[in-house]
Amino acid sequence: MLTGRVAESLAGRMGIDPATASTVAAAATPYIVAFLKEKFA
C-alpha cells in the first residue's frame, strides 16, 4: 500500500502515468520487501 502511494507520487513528478506506476510498484513490492529484510535483518 505504502509502496504504491510512493510510486504514484514519484510518477506524478516524473510525468509517468500513475496507474502504470502503481502496477509496477505492485509487481515490485515483494522484491523490495525481500531486499529490505535481507539488508536490515
N, C-alpha and C positions, 0 to 999 in steps of 0.2 A: 504494500500500500504506500508506504513512505517512498520507496524507490520510484514508483510510478509518478508520484507528485513531483519529485525532484526532476525526473526525466521530462515531464510536461513543462516545468518551469524553465529548464535549460533549453528545451526545444523552442519555446516561445522566443527566447533571447537569440537563438541561433537561426531562427527562420525555418525550423523544421515543423512539419505538421504534428501537433500534439498527439493525435490518435496514433500515428506511426511510432512516435517516441514511446508512448505508453505500451504499445505492443512489443517493441524491442526491449523495454525495461522488464516487462513481464517474463519474456523469454530468458533474459539475462539474470534475473534475480537469484535463482538457485546457485548459479556460478559465483555471483558476487558474495552471497552468504557463505558458501563453502570457502571462498578465498579469505574472507574476513575471519572465519572461525580458525582457519589454519594459521593466519597471520598473528592473531591475538590470543590463541589458545596456549 
